[in-house]
Amino acid sequence: MSTSTNTHEILILGGHFAAIGTAHYLLRHTVPVLSNLTPSTTYHITIVSPHTEFFWTIAAPRYLVNNELIPSSKIFLPIADAFKEYQPDQYTFVLGKAVGLDPETRTVDIRLEEPGSSRIQSMKYSSLVIATGSTSNSPLWQMNTNQETTKDLFSSYQSLLSNARTVLIAGGGAVGVETAGEIATYHPHAQTTLLSGSKRLLPRLLPSNSAAAEARLATLGVETVHNLRVVAPPSKNTKGTTDVLLSDGSSRSADVFIDATGGKPNSSFLPPTWLTASGHVSTDNKSMRVTAPGADGVYALGDVASYSDGSVIAANNAVAPVATSIGIDVASKAGTKVVPFVQKEYKPTQGTQLVPTGPSSGVGQVSGWRIPSLMVWLLKSRTFFVDRADGALRGLDYLKA
């Protein structure tokens, strides 16, 4: 019987949808096949994440308004619990954050998240999966330094909203629209204003859906203002409210200001030659292989990658392509006579988005086709998919290859 003589280390950077899904797929499907194919090699997966809990960010707009509507225990879930089905020697979880990468030595510098310490550990990789996501312009829409910091932030906003008379939201995408609907429903005492930043809400959807969303928000008392953007960081004034400077030179003040305008990819630790002009990792749109020189055996998916539109769907649909790319590349380099993997390719789901406009209605479309508000309510507005959070963390979407 052959004994293992070397280890192939698959290093996964990230702790959200893309990273967790890829780890499950590899452990269930790719690694077992490779282990049988090359018994002299041990395959090991290391997941590097700056937090120990998985945050179901889809439900953030509703959790923002009241922690009784969605208990924190339903959307902040321990990552470690999701990997108990695997053998402990198959994977390692490292609490840390990537801060540097050397393509020549194939090492990533990890700043370990240890209390009172900023120790850097260099970790070697044979295959590297970059799933570090993005940093939102507001810390509300992501897991921050750790889960307790994020929970405390939401608690502070929940308190502010309970007493607010005016709320200003910047951003006319899905998060901005959903947040406006939730605040207007559960805090009707506050005058809520939504700055779309363009000529209409929800630019990914049909104009008819944009108009329907604005009309439904209006029935809740939300004022929508178009063609105005926030152009400078908000600042607190002497009255305790927040001032924002707008693109027409005017300014507005509000008791609560919420930025829902998007963010930037978490890619500053990577070689500049690996990045596009927007800072995303240059990635093949079908296989998720990183296309830059010196990026052999490197893959990227989720918000950090150039193919992504920033949606959870785009992250989830890229998991199988990444995992099969790794299987094919490793088997090919091993010189096996047969490569027992078929390349799965990423296929974008264009024109698909479900956007609640409060707990009782919503707008949406699937593959470009508009769907009724009742269907959006049935699918998302009622629960924000909270019932799917645990399954997503445990990789139930990837039970089959």
C-alpha positions in Angstrom: 0.0 0.0 0.0 1.4 3.4 -1.0 2.1 6.0 1.7 1.8 9.7 1.2 5.1 11.4 0.5 4.0 15.0 -0.2 1.1 17.3 0.6 -0.9 19.5 -1.9 -2.1 22.5 0.1 -5.2 24.2 -1.1 -5.4 27.6 0.5 -8.8 29.4 0.5 -8.9 33.0 1.5 -12.3 34.2 2.8 -15.1 33.2 5.1 -18.3 34.0 3.2 -20.5 32.4 0.5 -17.8 31.9 -2.1 -15.1 30.5 0.2 -17.3 28.3 2.3 -19.0 26.8 -0.7 -15.7 26.1 -2.5 -14.4 24.4 0.6 -17.4 22.1 0.8 -17.3 21.2 -2.9 -13.6 20.4 -2.8 -13.9 18.3 0.4 -16.9 16.4 -0.9 -16.1 15.9 -4.5 -12.7 17.0 -5.8 -10.3 15.9 -3.0 -11.7 12.3 -2.8 -11.2 11.8 -6.5 -7.7 13.3 -6.5 -6.8 11.2 -3.4 -7.7 8.0 -5.3 -6.0 9.2 -8.4 -2.7 10.1 -6.7 -2.4 8.1 -3.5 1.1 9.3 -2.9 -0.2 12.8 -2.3 -2.1 14.1 0.7 -4.6 16.9 -0.1 -5.3 19.4 2.7 -7.4 22.5 2.7 -6.8 25.6 4.8 -9.5 28.2 5.2 -8.3 31.7 6.3 -11.0 34.0 7.6 -10.9 37.1 9.8 -14.0 36.0 11.7 -15.3 32.7 13.2 -18.9 33.3 12.3 -20.8 33.3 8.9 -23.0 36.4 8.5 -26.2 36.0 6.4 -25.9 39.4 4.9 -29.0 38.9 2.7 -31.1 39.7 5.8 -29.1 42.7 6.9 -31.8 45.3 5.9 -34.4 43.7 8.2 -32.0 42.9 11.0 -31.0 46.6 10.9 -34.4 47.9 12.0 -35.0 45.5 14.9 -33.2 42.6 16.4 -36.5 40.9 17.4 -37.6 40.5 13.8 -34.6 38.3 13.1 -32.6 37.0 16.1 -28.9 37.3 15.7 -28.5 33.6 16.3 -30.3 33.0 13.0 -27.9 35.0 10.8 -24.6 34.8 12.7 -23.6 31.1 12.6 -20.4 29.4 13.7 -18.3 28.4 10.7 -16.6 25.5 12.5 -19.9 23.7 13.1 -20.4 23.4 9.3 -17.3 21.2 8.8 -17.8 18.6 11.4 -18.7 16.0 8.7 -15.1 15.9 7.5 -12.1 14.3 9.0 -10.2 16.8 11.2 -6.9 16.2 9.3 -8.5 17.1 6.0 -8.8 20.8 6.7 -7.6 23.6 9.0 -9.4 26.9 9.9 -7.1 29.9 10.5 -8.4 33.1 12.1 -6.6 35.8 10.1 -6.4 38.1 7.1 -4.3 38.0 4.0 -2.0 41.0 3.9 0.6 40.0 1.2 1.4 37.5 -1.4 4.6 36.4 -3.2 3.9 34.5 -6.4 7.5 33.3 -6.7 7.6 31.5 -3.4 3.8 30.7 -3.6 3.2 32.1 -0.1 0.6 34.3 1.4 1.3 36.5 4.4 -1.5 36.1 7.0 -2.0 38.6 9.8 -3.3 36.4 12.6 -6.3 37.7 14.5 -5.0 37.2 18.0 -5.9 39.5 20.9 -3.2 42.1 21.5 -1.1 40.7 18.6 -0.4 41.5 15.0 1.8 38.4 14.2 2.3 37.6 10.6 2.5 34.0 9.4 3.6 33.0 5.9 1.5 30.2 4.5 2.5 28.2 1.4 0.0 27.1 -1.2 -0.1 24.6 -4.0 -3.5 25.8 -5.2 -4.9 29.2 -4.1 -8.5 30.3 -4.0 -9.1 34.0 -3.6 -12.6 34.6 -2.2 -11.9 37.7 -0.1 -15.0 39.6 -1.2 -15.4 43.3 -1.0 -15.4 46.1 1.6 -18.7 48.0 1.6 -18.7 51.8 1.8 -20.7 51.2 4.9 -19.6 48.5 7.5 -23.3 47.5 7.9 -23.3 45.2 4.8 -20.4 42.9 5.7 -18.7 41.1 8.6 -16.1 43.6 10.0 -13.1 43.0 12.2 -15.0 40.3 14.0 -18.6 39.3 14.6 -19.0 41.1 17.9 -17.9 44.4 16.3 -20.6 43.9 13.6 -23.3 43.0 16.1 -22.5 46.0 18.2 -22.7 48.2 15.1 -26.2 46.9 14.3 -27.3 47.4 17.9 -26.2 51.1 17.7 -28.2 51.6 14.5 -31.3 49.9 15.9 -31.2 52.3 18.9 -30.7 55.3 16.6 -33.6 54.3 14.3 -36.0 53.9 17.2 -35.7 57.6 18.0 -34.9 59.1 14.5 -37.1 61.7 12.9 -35.2 61.7 9.6 -33.3 59.0 7.8 -31.3 59.5 4.6 -30.2 56.5 2.5 -27.7 56.8 -0.3 -27.9 54.1 -3.0 -30.7 53.0 -5.3 -29.7 49.4 -5.7 -31.3 46.4 -4.0 -29.8 47.1 -0.6 -30.9 50.7 -0.6 -34.4 49.9 -1.7 -34.8 47.0 0.8 -33.5 49.1 3.6 -35.8 52.0 2.8 -38.8 49.7 2.8 -37.9 48.1 6.1 -37.3 51.4 7.9 -40.4 53.0 6.5 -42.5 49.9 7.7 -41.1 49.4 11.1 -40.2 53.1 11.9 -43.0 55.0 10.3 -42.4 58.0 12.6 -39.2 58.8 10.6 -39.2 60.6 7.3 -37.1 58.3 5.1 -35.4 59.7 1.9 -33.7 57.5 -0.6 -31.1 59.0 -3.0 -31.0 56.7 -6.1 -27.7 58.2 -7.4 -29.0 57.9 -11.0 -32.2 58.4 -13.0 -34.0 55.5 -11.5 -34.0 52.8 -8.8 -32.7 49.3 -9.4 -30.8 49.8 -12.7 -30.3 46.1 -13.1 -34.0 45.6 -13.5 -36.5 46.6 -16.1 -37.6 50.2 -16.0 -41.2 49.0 -15.1 -39.8 47.3 -12.1 -37.9 50.4 -11.1 -41.1 52.5 -11.3 -43.0 49.8 -9.3 -40.4 49.8 -6.6 -40.5 53.6 -6.3 -44.3 53.6 -6.2 -44.4 50.9 -3.5 -41.9 52.8 -1.4 -43.9 56.0 -1.8 -47.0 54.3 -0.3 -44.8 53.6 2.8 -43.9 57.3 2.9 -40.4 57.1 1.4 -39.3 60.1 -0.7 -37.1 59.0 -3.6 -34.7 61.6 -5.1 -33.0 60.9 -8.4 -29.7 62.2 -10.0 -28.1 63.2 -6.7 -25.1 61.4 -5.1 -23.1 61.9 -1.9 -19.7 63.2 -2.9 -17.9 63.5 0.5 -17.7 61.5 3.7 -20.6 62.3 6.0 -19.8 64.4 9.1 -21.5 64.9 12.5 -22.6 68.5 13.2 -23.1 70.3 16.5 -26.7 69.3 16.7 -25.8 65.6 16.7 -27.2 64.9 13.2 -25.2 63.9 10.1 -24.4 66.3 7.2 -23.8 65.0 3.7 -22.6 67.0 0.7 -24.4 66.2 -2.5 -23.3 66.3 -6.2 -25.4 69.5 -7.0 -23.5 71.4 -4.3 -26.3 71.3 -1.8 -26.2 69.5 1.6 -28.7 67.5 3.7 -28.8 66.6 7.4 -30.4 63.6 8.9 -30.6 61.9 12.3 -29.5 58.7 10.6 -27.4 58.4 7.4 -27.0 55.0 5.8 -24.6 54.4 2.9 -25.8 51.6 0.5 -23.7 52.6 -2.5 -21.6 49.5 -2.9 -17.9 48.9 -2.1 -14.4 47.9 -3.3 -12.8 44.5 -3.8 -10.6 43.2 -1.0 -7.5 42.8 -3.2 -4.9 45.2 -1.9 -2.7 42.4 -0.7 -2.3 41.0 -4.3 0.3 41.8 -7.0 -1.0 44.8 -9.0 -0.4 42.8 -12.2 -3.2 40.4 -11.1 -5.8 43.2 -10.9 -8.0 45.0 -13.4 -8.3 48.8 -13.4 -11.2 48.5 -10.9 -9.1 46.4 -8.5 -10.8 43.1 -9.2 -8.8 39.9 -9.8 -8.4 39.3 -13.5 -10.3 36.0 -13.9 -11.3 33.8 -16.8 -15.1 34.3 -17.0 -15.8 30.6 -17.4 -13.2 28.6 -15.4 -12.4 31.2 -12.7 -8.7 30.7 -13.3 -6.7 33.9 -12.7 -5.3 34.9 -16.0 -2.3 37.1 -14.9 1.3 36.0 -15.3 2.6 34.2 -12.2 -0.8 33.0 -11.2 -0.5 29.4 -12.1 -2.8 27.3 -9.8 -4.6 30.5 -8.6 -8.4 30.9 -8.8 -10.8 33.7 -7.8 -14.5 33.9 -7.3 -17.1 36.1 -5.6 -17.1 39.9 -5.3 -13.3 40.1 -5.6 -13.2 38.6 -9.1 -13.6 40.4 -12.4 -16.5 38.3 -13.7 -18.8 39.0 -10.7 -21.7 41.4 -10.6 -21.5 41.4 -6.8 -24.4 39.1 -6.2 -24.7 36.0 -4.0 -25.9 34.1 -7.2 -22.6 35.0 -9.0 -20.6 33.7 -6.0 -22.5 30.5 -5.7 -22.6 29.7 -9.4 -18.8 29.9 -9.6 -18.1 27.3 -6.9 -18.3 24.3 -9.2 -16.2 25.9 -12.0 -13.4 26.7 -9.5 -13.5 23.2 -7.9 -13.4 21.4 -11.3 -10.6 23.7 -12.5 -8.6 22.8 -9.5 -9.2 19.1 -10.1 -8.3 19.2 -13.8 -5.2 21.3 -13.2 -3.9 19.1 -10.4 -4.6 15.8 -12.2 -3.0 17.1 -15.4 0.2 18.2 -13.6 0.4 14.8 -11.9 0.6 13.2 -15.3 -2.3 10.9 -14.8 -3.5 9.0 -17.9 -7.1 10.0 -17.3 -8.3 13.3 -15.9 -11.6 12.3 -14.2 -13.1 15.8 -14.2 -15.3 17.6 -16.6 -14.8 21.4 -16.7 -17.9 23.1 -15.3 -18.2 26.6 -16.7 -19.7 29.7 -15.1 -22.9 30.8 -16.7 -24.1 34.3 -15.7 -27.7 34.6 -14.5 -28.6 37.9 -16.1 -31.7 39.9 -15.3 -32.4 38.0 -12.1 -33.0 39.9 -8.8 -35.6 39.8 -6.1 -36.0 43.0 -4.1 -38.5 43.4 -1.2 -40.1 46.8 -0.8 -41.0 46.1 2.8 -42.3 42.9 4.4 -45.5 42.7 2.3 -44.4 43.4 -1.3 -41.5 43.5 -3.7 -40.3 43.7 -7.3 -38.3 41.2 -9.2 -37.5 39.3 -12.3 -36.0 36.0 -13.3 -33.9 35.8 -16.5 -35.3 39.1 -17.6 -38.9 38.2 -17.0 -40.8 40.3 -14.5 -42.5 38.3 -11.7 -45.5 39.4 -9.6 -45.1 41.1 -6.2 -46.8 38.2 -4.6 -44.1 35.9 -5.8 -41.3 38.2 -4.5 -43.2 38.2 -1.1 -43.5 34.5 -1.1 -39.8 33.9 -2.0 -38.0 36.7 -0.2 -39.9 39.5 1.4 -41.3 37.4 4.2 -38.1 36.0 5.6 -35.1 37.3 3.5 -34.2 33.6 3.1 -33.1 33.2 6.7 -34.3 29.6 6.7 -31.6 28.9 4.1 -28.7 30.4 6.1 -27.7 27.2 7.9 -27.9 25.1 4.7 -25.7 27.6 2.9 -23.1 27.4 5.6 -23.2 23.6 5.5 -22.9 23.6 1.7 -26.2 21.9 1.0 -26.2 23.4 -2.5 -23.2 21.2 -3.3 -24.2 17.8 -2.1 -23.9 16.6 -5.7 -21.0 17.4 -8.0 
